[in-house]
Amino acid sequence: MAAKIIINHARFHLFYVGVLILLSGCHAYVLDDAQMDLRDSFTAGNYDNASNLIKKFEADDVYRSKDAVLKNLEGGMIYHFAGKYDSSNTYLNQAEYLIEDAYTKSVSRGIGSFLTNDNALVYDGEPYEDIYLNAFKSLNFLHQQDLESALVEARRMSYKMERLDIRLKGLVDAFSKTDSSGQTWSSGEVNVQNSAFSHFLSSILFSKTGKPDDSRIEYEKFRSAIKEQETFGSLPKPDPEQLEHVQDQRSYNVLITAFSGQAPIKVQEDFRLWLDNGDDDSFYVKFSLPKLRMYHSEVRTIRIRTDSLTTPLYLVEEMDEVSAEIYQAKKPIIYTRSLLRATVKATGSTLISSSVKKKHKNWGFLLEILGMIGQEASEKADLRGWQTLPGKAWVNTLKLPEGTHDIEIEYLSANNRILYSETYEVNVSDRNDLLLVESIFSF
């Protein structure tokens, strides 16, 4: 009777492994491939094709309900650079709501991925994705000449950055409370407390809405953020004095923003451990961990040409480097969860195969092999991430007289070779408080 129960358990284990192989592996790989197709289309500047891909992925159930944050982040960025600012904000508003909703539910679902992998969970966005979506909401409103709403989004971006440490500690507390294994949970140190880009935008917007004292305060925070970010990144940061004039609303009427490069991507690193005690007992475990891989852009400087002047754009935020710094602080949480989950699955598989071996050696070996296959198929790092997020943010302002002007933006390599350029026509009138000219080159 006992042997029959063990065999029945073994059959259930076989069925369970089969389900894992079919369900937990396939869709995650399909989504990863789809996201890379989307990234390629966006970086090539083919926004119509990129928006069509999102619709196709949704229709084909590539984006499932658990991937809604991802879909909305991508849609928000694609429509932003396609010049459809209302649509962009619709997507980004939904992404922001879903991220916050998922975070508040983290306690109840903290250990919910132990049987498969993190891809089975609702994607709640990386902390840096939650921060930078507000930057593009702010720019959407700026394009629409809604300076007050743009200011709200820039300030919200600053607020989120300042609360990063609190948010990560909240995740640690959530997992600690729901974990009965005795595992110690922790997060890394958050080395970024300020966004230079958000404070720069806020200083400009306070200035242009008639709040010079607030503009001065934000400019001082911008100075601090530039100094803070000097400790990491690959390119030199500007001297804040070069942008001090933004506090004087009369000194400029055009804001130039440009984005270069691409956000980091997540890649999978696999580690395998095999322990054999020589008595037909062995323990096999596979760990799959996500790692950020940086994109190295050729762009080293950007300059502006108009009919009357040539001036540089200033690098105010390496969003890719900031993202990597923030990810480092969250990595202990991700790795602890992945290691604990893999160990739980491996231990369960080993106990079942060892029990069967005592009565039916061949069945036991078969279950051991199938347990390994099950781990290989089901243990997959969560590689979901915002593929269309640019890498670096550059800014400057211009004071142009009334009339029509051509503004050429040139992206330059380390040896001052022009990698890409584009020209914008702007109409400056006495009604313009602030015109926004925005460019992107993803390579």
C-alpha positions as CSV (number, residue, x, y, z in Angstrom):
1,M,0.0,0.0,0.0
2,A,2.8,2.4,0.9
3,A,4.6,1.6,-2.3
4,K,1.4,2.4,-4.3
5,I,1.1,5.7,-2.5
6,I,4.7,6.6,-3.3
7,I,4.2,5.7,-7.0
8,N,1.0,7.8,-7.1
9,H,2.9,10.6,-5.6
10,A,5.6,10.0,-8.3
11,R,3.0,10.1,-11.0
12,F,1.6,13.4,-9.6
13,H,5.2,14.7,-9.6
14,L,5.6,13.7,-13.3
15,F,2.4,15.5,-14.2
16,Y,3.4,18.5,-12.2
17,V,6.8,18.7,-14.0
18,G,5.1,18.4,-17.3
19,V,2.8,21.3,-16.5
20,L,5.7,23.4,-15.4
21,I,7.6,22.7,-18.6
22,L,4.6,23.6,-20.8
23,L,3.3,26.6,-18.9
24,S,6.1,28.3,-17.1
25,G,8.8,28.2,-19.8
26,C,7.2,28.9,-23.1
27,H,5.3,32.1,-22.6
28,A,8.2,33.9,-20.9
29,Y,10.5,33.2,-23.8
30,V,7.8,34.4,-26.3
31,L,7.4,37.6,-24.4
32,D,11.2,38.1,-24.2
33,D,11.5,37.8,-28.0
34,A,8.6,40.1,-28.6
35,Q,10.1,42.8,-26.4
36,M,13.3,42.7,-28.3
37,D,11.4,43.0,-31.6
38,L,9.7,46.1,-30.1
39,R,13.0,47.5,-28.9
40,D,14.5,47.1,-32.4
41,S,11.5,48.8,-34.0
42,F,11.6,51.7,-31.6
43,T,15.3,52.4,-31.7
44,A,15.1,52.5,-35.5
45,G,12.6,55.3,-35.1
46,N,9.7,53.3,-36.7
47,Y,7.0,54.3,-34.2
48,D,4.1,53.3,-36.4
49,N,5.5,49.8,-36.6
50,A,6.2,49.8,-32.9
51,S,2.7,50.8,-32.0
52,N,1.3,48.1,-34.4
53,L,3.5,45.5,-32.6
54,I,2.0,46.4,-29.3
55,K,-1.5,45.9,-30.6
56,K,-0.5,42.6,-32.3
57,F,1.2,41.3,-29.1
58,E,-1.9,42.2,-27.1
59,A,-4.2,40.5,-29.6
60,D,-1.9,37.4,-29.7
61,D,-2.0,37.2,-25.9
62,V,1.8,37.9,-25.7
63,Y,1.0,40.7,-23.2
64,R,-1.1,39.0,-20.6
65,S,-2.8,40.7,-17.6
66,K,0.3,40.2,-15.5
67,D,2.3,42.1,-18.1
68,A,0.0,45.1,-18.2
69,V,2.6,47.5,-16.7
70,L,5.1,46.5,-19.3
71,K,2.6,47.1,-22.2
72,N,1.7,50.5,-20.8
73,L,5.3,51.6,-20.3
74,E,6.1,50.7,-23.9
75,G,3.0,52.3,-25.3
76,G,3.6,55.5,-23.3
77,M,7.1,55.9,-24.8
78,I,6.2,55.0,-28.3
79,Y,3.3,57.4,-28.5
80,H,5.4,60.1,-26.8
81,F,8.0,60.1,-29.5
82,A,5.3,59.7,-32.2
83,G,3.9,63.1,-31.0
84,K,0.6,61.6,-29.6
85,Y,0.9,63.1,-26.2
86,D,-2.6,62.4,-24.9
87,S,-2.3,58.8,-25.9
88,S,1.2,58.6,-24.3
89,N,-0.2,60.0,-21.0
90,T,-3.1,57.5,-21.1
91,Y,-0.6,54.7,-21.2
92,L,1.8,56.1,-18.6
93,N,-1.0,57.0,-16.2
94,Q,-2.2,53.4,-16.4
95,A,1.3,52.1,-15.9
96,E,1.8,54.3,-12.8
97,Y,-1.5,53.2,-11.3
98,L,-0.7,49.5,-11.9
99,I,2.8,49.8,-10.4
100,E,1.4,51.4,-7.2
101,D,-1.4,48.8,-7.0
102,A,1.0,45.9,-7.4
103,Y,3.3,47.4,-4.7
104,T,0.5,47.6,-2.2
105,K,-0.4,44.0,-2.8
106,S,3.2,42.8,-2.4
107,V,2.6,41.3,1.1
108,S,0.0,38.9,-0.1
109,R,1.9,37.7,-3.1
110,G,5.4,38.0,-1.9
111,I,6.3,34.2,-2.0
112,G,3.8,33.4,-4.8
113,S,6.4,32.4,-7.4
114,F,8.1,29.6,-5.5
115,L,6.5,26.8,-7.6
116,T,7.5,28.3,-11.0
117,N,9.5,31.5,-11.5
118,D,9.1,35.3,-11.2
119,N,7.6,35.4,-14.7
120,A,4.4,34.0,-13.2
121,L,4.0,37.1,-11.1
122,V,2.4,40.4,-12.0
123,Y,5.2,42.6,-13.3
124,D,5.3,45.6,-11.0
125,G,8.0,47.6,-12.7
126,E,11.5,48.4,-11.6
127,P,11.8,51.4,-9.2
128,Y,13.7,53.4,-11.8
129,E,10.9,52.7,-14.4
130,D,8.3,54.1,-11.9
131,I,10.5,57.2,-11.6
132,Y,11.2,57.9,-15.2
133,L,7.7,57.5,-16.4
134,N,6.9,60.8,-14.7
135,A,9.7,62.5,-16.7
136,F,7.9,61.7,-19.9
137,K,4.5,62.6,-18.6
138,S,6.0,66.0,-17.7
139,L,7.4,66.4,-21.2
140,N,4.0,65.4,-22.7
141,F,2.4,68.3,-20.8
142,L,5.2,70.6,-21.8
143,H,4.5,69.8,-25.5
144,Q,0.9,70.8,-24.8
145,Q,1.9,74.1,-23.1
146,D,0.4,72.9,-19.8
147,L,3.2,74.0,-17.5
148,E,1.4,73.5,-14.2
149,S,0.7,69.8,-15.0
150,A,4.2,69.4,-16.2
151,L,5.5,70.7,-12.9
152,V,3.3,68.3,-11.0
153,E,4.9,65.4,-12.8
154,A,8.5,66.7,-12.4
155,R,7.9,67.1,-8.7
156,R,6.4,63.6,-8.4
157,M,9.5,62.2,-10.1
158,S,11.7,63.9,-7.4
159,Y,9.4,62.6,-4.6
160,K,9.7,59.0,-5.8
161,M,13.5,59.3,-6.1
162,E,13.8,60.6,-2.5
163,R,11.6,57.8,-1.2
164,L,13.5,54.9,-2.9
165,D,15.1,53.7,0.3
166,I,11.7,53.6,2.1
167,R,10.1,51.7,-0.8
168,L,12.8,49.0,-1.0
169,K,12.7,48.6,2.8
170,G,8.9,48.1,2.4
171,L,9.5,45.2,0.0
172,V,12.0,43.7,2.5
173,D,9.4,43.9,5.3
174,A,6.8,42.3,3.0
175,F,8.9,39.3,2.1
176,S,10.1,38.9,5.7
177,K,6.6,38.7,7.1
178,T,5.3,36.2,4.5
179,D,8.4,34.0,4.6
180,S,8.4,31.1,7.1
181,S,11.8,29.7,6.1
182,G,13.8,31.8,8.5
183,Q,15.6,33.4,5.6
184,T,17.1,36.9,6.2
185,W,15.8,39.5,3.7
186,S,17.6,42.8,3.0
187,S,18.2,45.4,0.3
188,G,21.3,47.1,-0.8
189,E,22.2,50.7,-0.1
190,V,20.5,53.3,-2.3
191,N,23.3,55.6,-3.6
192,V,21.0,57.8,-5.6
193,Q,18.7,60.2,-3.7
194,N,18.1,62.9,-6.3
195,S,17.3,63.2,-10.0
196,A,19.1,66.0,-11.7
197,F,16.7,65.9,-14.6
198,S,13.6,66.3,-12.4
199,H,15.1,69.2,-10.5
200,F,16.2,70.9,-13.7
201,L,12.7,70.6,-15.2
202,S,11.2,71.8,-11.9
203,S,13.5,74.8,-11.7
204,I,12.5,75.8,-15.3
205,L,8.8,75.2,-14.7
206,F,8.7,77.1,-11.4
207,S,10.5,80.0,-13.1
208,K,8.1,80.1,-16.0
209,T,5.1,80.0,-13.7
210,G,6.2,83.0,-11.7
211,K,7.7,81.3,-8.6
212,P,11.4,82.4,-8.5
213,D,12.0,81.3,-5.0
214,D,10.9,77.8,-5.7
215,S,12.9,77.9,-8.9
216,R,16.0,78.8,-6.9
217,I,15.4,76.0,-4.4
218,E,15.0,73.4,-7.2
219,Y,18.2,74.8,-8.9
220,E,20.1,74.2,-5.7
221,K,18.8,70.7,-5.6
222,F,19.9,70.3,-9.2
223,R,23.4,71.3,-8.2
224,S,23.4,68.7,-5.5
225,A,22.1,66.0,-7.8
226,I,24.8,66.7,-10.4
227,K,27.5,66.4,-7.7
228,E,25.9,63.2,-6.4
229,Q,25.9,61.6,-9.8
230,E,29.5,62.5,-10.5
231,T,30.4,59.3,-8.5
232,F,29.1,57.0,-11.3
233,G,28.5,57.2,-15.0
234,S,30.7,57.2,-18.1
235,L,30.5,60.8,-19.3
236,P,31.4,64.1,-17.7
237,K,28.6,66.1,-16.1
238,P,28.2,69.8,-16.7
239,D,29.2,72.6,-14.4
240,P,25.8,73.6,-12.9
241,E,26.8,77.3,-13.4
242,Q,26.3,76.7,-17.2
243,L,22.6,76.3,-16.5
244,E,22.2,78.8,-13.7
245,H,20.2,81.2,-16.1
246,V,17.2,78.9,-16.0
247,Q,16.1,80.7,-12.8
248,D,15.5,83.8,-14.9
249,Q,12.4,83.3,-17.0
250,R,13.3,86.1,-19.3
251,S,16.5,84.5,-20.5
252,Y,15.1,81.7,-22.6
253,N,11.9,80.8,-24.5
254,V,12.9,77.4,-26.0
255,L,13.9,74.2,-24.0
256,I,15.9,71.6,-25.9
257,T,15.9,68.0,-24.7
258,A,17.6,65.2,-26.4
259,F,18.0,61.5,-25.5
260,S,20.7,59.2,-26.6
261,G,21.4,55.5,-26.1
262,Q,19.2,52.8,-24.7
263,A,18.2,51.5,-21.3
264,P,20.0,48.5,-19.8
265,I,18.6,45.1,-20.7
266,K,18.2,42.1,-18.3
267,V,20.1,38.9,-19.3
268,Q,19.9,35.6,-17.6
269,E,22.8,34.0,-15.7
270,D,22.5,30.4,-14.8
271,F,24.3,28.6,-12.0
272,R,24.1,24.8,-11.3
273,L,25.0,22.8,-8.3
274,W,25.3,19.0,-8.2
275,L,26.0,17.2,-4.9
276,D,26.4,13.4,-4.9
277,N,27.1,11.5,-1.7
278,G,27.8,8.2,-3.5
279,D,24.9,6.3,-1.9
280,D,22.4,6.8,-4.8
281,D,21.4,10.1,-3.3
282,S,22.1,13.4,-5.1
283,F,21.0,16.9,-5.0
284,Y,20.7,19.1,-8.1
285,V,19.7,22.7,-8.1
286,K,19.6,25.4,-10.9
287,F,19.6,29.1,-10.1
288,S,18.6,31.6,-12.8
289,L,19.4,35.2,-11.9
290,P,18.7,38.4,-13.9
291,K,21.6,40.7,-14.5
292,L,21.6,44.2,-16.1
293,R,23.6,44.6,-19.2
294,M,24.5,48.2,-20.2
295,Y,24.1,49.5,-23.7
296,H,27.2,51.5,-24.8
297,S,26.2,54.4,-27.1
298,E,28.6,56.0,-29.5
299,V,27.3,59.4,-28.6
300,R,29.7,61.5,-26.6
301,T,28.5,65.1,-27.1
302,I,25.4,66.8,-28.7
303,R,25.3,70.3,-30.1
304,I,22.7,72.7,-31.4
305,R,22.9,74.9,-34.4
306,T,20.6,77.7,-35.2
307,D,20.8,80.5,-37.8
308,S,22.7,82.7,-35.2
309,L,24.6,80.4,-32.8
310,T,26.1,77.0,-32.0
311,T,25.9,75.7,-28.5
312,P,26.2,72.4,-26.7
313,L,23.6,70.3,-24.9
314,Y,24.5,69.4,-21.4
315,L,24.2,65.8,-20.0
316,V,22.1,66.2,-16.9
317,E,21.2,62.5,-16.2
318,E,22.6,59.2,-17.3
319,M,19.3,57.4,-16.8
320,D,20.9,54.1,-17.7
321,E,23.6,54.5,-15.0
322,V,21.0,55.7,-12.4
323,S,18.9,52.6,-13.3
324,A,21.8,50.3,-12.7
325,E,22.6,52.0,-9.4
326,I,18.9,51.6,-8.2
327,Y,18.8,48.0,-9.5
328,Q,21.9,47.2,-7.4
329,A,20.0,48.2,-4.3
330,K,17.1,45.9,-5.2
331,K,19.2,43.0,-6.3
332,P,19.5,41.3,-2.9
333,I,15.7,41.0,-2.8
334,I,15.6,39.5,-6.3
335,Y,18.5,37.1,-5.7
336,T,17.2,36.0,-2.3
337,R,13.8,35.2,-3.7
338,S,15.3,33.3,-6.7
339,L,17.8,31.3,-4.6
340,L,15.2,30.4,-2.0
341,R,12.7,29.4,-4.7
342,A,15.2,27.2,-6.5
343,T,16.3,25.5,-3.3
344,V,12.7,24.8,-2.3
345,K,11.9,23.2,-5.7
346,A,15.2,21.2,-5.7
347,T,14.7,19.9,-2.2
348,G,11.1,18.8,-2.9
349,S,12.3,17.0,-6.1
350,T,15.1,15.3,-4.2
351,L,12.9,14.1,-1.3
352,I,10.4,12.5,-3.7
353,S,13.0,10.8,-5.9
354,S,14.9,9.5,-2.8
355,S,11.7,8.1,-1.3
356,V,10.8,6.3,-4.5
357,K,14.3,4.9,-4.9
358,K,14.0,3.0,-1.6
359,K,11.2,0.8,-3.1
360,H,11.6,1.2,-6.9
361,K,15.1,2.2,-7.8
362,N,14.5,2.7,-11.5
363,W,11.4,4.9,-10.9
364,G,13.6,6.9,-8.5
365,F,16.3,7.5,-11.0
366,L,13.6,8.5,-13.6
367,L,12.1,10.9,-11.2
368,E,15.5,12.3,-10.4
369,I,16.1,13.0,-14.1
370,L,12.7,14.5,-14.6
371,G,13.2,16.7,-11.6
372,M,16.3,18.1,-13.2
373,I,14.5,18.6,-16.4
374,G,11.7,20.3,-14.5
375,Q,14.2,22.7,-12.9
376,E,15.8,23.4,-16.3
377,A,12.5,24.2,-17.9
378,S,10.8,26.1,-15.1
379,E,13.6,28.0,-13.5
380,K,13.9,31.1,-15.6
381,A,15.0,34.6,-14.6
382,D,12.4,37.4,-15.1
383,L,13.9,39.5,-17.9
384,R,10.9,41.8,-18.3
385,G,11.8,45.5,-18.5
386,W,11.0,48.8,-20.2
387,Q,12.7,48.3,-23.6
388,T,12.0,51.7,-25.1
389,L,13.4,53.8,-22.2
390,P,16.4,55.9,-23.5
391,G,19.8,55.9,-21.9
392,K,20.8,59.5,-21.3
393,A,19.1,62.9,-21.0
394,W,20.7,66.1,-22.4
395,V,19.3,69.7,-22.1
396,N,19.9,73.4,-22.8
397,T,17.8,76.5,-23.4
398,L,17.7,79.2,-26.1
399,K,16.4,82.7,-26.3
400,L,15.1,83.2,-29.9
401,P,13.5,86.3,-31.4
402,E,10.0,86.1,-32.8
403,G,9.7,84.4,-36.1
404,T,10.4,81.0,-37.6
405,H,13.7,79.3,-36.9
406,D,15.5,76.1,-37.8
407,I,17.1,74.2,-34.9
408,E,19.6,71.5,-35.9
409,I,20.6,68.9,-33.3
410,E,23.8,67.0,-34.0
411,Y,24.9,63.8,-32.2
412,L,28.7,63.5,-32.1
413,S,31.1,60.6,-31.5
414,A,34.3,60.8,-29.4
415,N,36.2,62.2,-32.4
416,N,33.5,64.7,-33.2
417,R,32.1,62.7,-36.1
418,I,28.4,63.5,-36.7
419,L,26.6,60.2,-36.1
420,Y,23.1,61.6,-36.7
421,S,21.4,65.0,-37.1
422,E,17.9,66.3,-37.5
423,T,16.4,69.7,-38.0
424,Y,13.3,71.2,-36.3
425,E,11.3,74.2,-37.4
426,V,10.0,76.3,-34.5
427,N,7.6,79.3,-34.5
428,V,8.4,81.7,-31.8
429,S,5.7,84.3,-30.9
430,D,5.1,86.7,-28.0
431,R,2.6,84.1,-26.7
432,N,5.2,81.5,-26.2
433,D,6.3,81.1,-22.6
434,L,8.3,78.0,-23.3
435,L,8.6,75.9,-26.5
436,L,9.9,72.4,-26.2
437,V,12.0,70.8,-28.9
438,E,12.8,67.1,-28.3
439,S,15.0,64.7,-30.1
440,I,16.2,61.1,-29.7
441,F,19.0,59.0,-31.2
442,S,19.1,55.5,-29.7
443,F,22.5,54.4,-31.0
